[in-house]
Amino acid sequence: MSRPTDIAALSPPSPETITRLVEVVGPSHAITDPVDQVSYLREWRDRYVGKTPLVLRPGSTEEVARILAICHEARVGVVPQAGNTGLVGGQIPFEDGRDVVLSVGRLNRIRHVDASGQSLIVEAGVTLANVQKAAEDAGRLFPLSLAAEGSAQIGGNLATNAGGVGVLAYGNARSLVLGLEVVLADGRIWQSLKTLKKDNTGYDLRDLFIGSEGTLGVITAAALKLYARPAEKATAFAALDDLDAVLELFKRAEQTAGAHLTAFEFICRTGVEIGIRHVPGVRSPFAEIPPWSVLIEISSGEADGRAATLIETVLGDAIEAGIVVDAAIAQSLQQARDFWRLREEMSDAQKHEGGSIKHDVSVGISKMPEFIRRADALVEKLCPGARPVPFGHFGDGNVHYNVSQPIGMDKAAYLARWDEIAEAVHELVVEMEGSISAEHGVGRMKRGELVRFKSAVEIDMLRAIKRAFDPVGILNPGKLV
């Protein structure tokens, strides 16, 4: 993808600017060798591979501030990057090599844990798994959970307003943040790491930066909300014949379990088959793989058997009503982990099937069956033999509508049709009053689609906010807006 014309006014860093930037972090934390830069320039699907004259790894908020002040003065683009697990190319520089990459990976301290106040303060480069562990060590829960949590860093999670499997019960990343520390485009530091539950003093600046994909400022630390740890969980897989039954099971589970329903994930038959083929140790809990599998988790704050009772009631009633064909309740913590592994390995498993055209979209929960049926028919018409692999967070309306290439088709030829297929799927999503990005963001991949589907008023507001916070346009140029 070539550099967008609207960011052409930015300059590549001069030798003098590079020298100044290297002095900020020290030579050992400034990477100029293209070989050593590779892990910062390539996203995991290899759809985007960029170039940069310099990767900077600051070790403090003050160093981030000095870097941005220099780049602001020199009109040099800066691409903020956390764990490089993003799926829309927002963290990857363009191929012309004009922008510098700013990695927050060395900002990895857990600054403060307040168990009684249900909060902790962490820096942007702490991995999501380590945030979860810090909460667990304090006897609390940080509920954001993703398949990539071992390498994803919290700064990136917040910059993209990550979702994950806990949204049904706890909300997106936005709902888990109490305060932020952010470096603005000109190098000023906004320090607002408050852990208050209420602060009604003007515009909510915090929420502007969450989901802004590094285009308004660089998040360097966050005050996060903690929760009481569930005393028990019950996990089960249900086998269903069609999507209407999946919707009916969700309604019944929500009605019976209420707030105790903490996850409701679904996977199509093709997805399970791919997982079994390519992920060692993964298997279906059913002798015959059903058309649809649903992973249900019910949690309870008391160790009184309530979670198990609720999940047995939900599944028993659904089986009796002919909605669920079969069900398997995890009998141990390890079996529950195995159930979750089948769901979490879906994206990686598809790599082995050749090209995969991916859509992270959302529609109203009641419209999910209709959307998938119509999308399947649309894809078959556009590319006969292509294999839809819809799966994801049924309980919050977010479907990862991935499409694997037809068996025997050339991978490059298939992936060359990405835009054609994605545009058609996105048109259907918008027709059904959904969103073309549910949790992965816009980045590079969907920037053009955003303009196509957002109203002129919305685009004007987004661009006005961008100009207000970053008038020179150095922050993550060419991404999002």
Buried (B, 14 or more C-beta within 10 A) or exposed (E): BEBBEEBEEBBBBEEEBBEBBBEBBEEEBBBEEEEEBEEBBBBBBEBBEBBBBBBBBBBBBBBBBBBBBBBBBBBBBBBBBBBBBBBBBBBBBBBEBBBBBBBBBBBBBBBBBBEEBBBBBBBBBBBBBBBBBBBEEBEBBBBBBBBBBEBBBBBBBBBBBBBBBBBBBBBBBBBBBBBBBBBBBBBEBBEBBEBEEEEEEEEEBBEBBBBBBBBBBBBBBBBBBBBEBBEBBBBBBBBBBBBBBBBBBBEBBBEBBEEBBBBBBBBBBBBBBBBBEBBEEBEBBBEEBBBBBBBBBBBBBEEEEBBBEBBBBBBEBBBEEEBBBBBBBBEEEEBBEBBBBBBBBBBBBBBEBBBBBBBBBBBEBEBBBBBBEBBBEBBBEBBEEBBBBBBBBBBBBBBBBBBBBBEEBEEEEBBEBBEEBBBBBBBBBBEBEBBBBBBBBBBBBBBBBBEEBBEEEEBEEBEEBBEEBBEBBBBBBBBBB
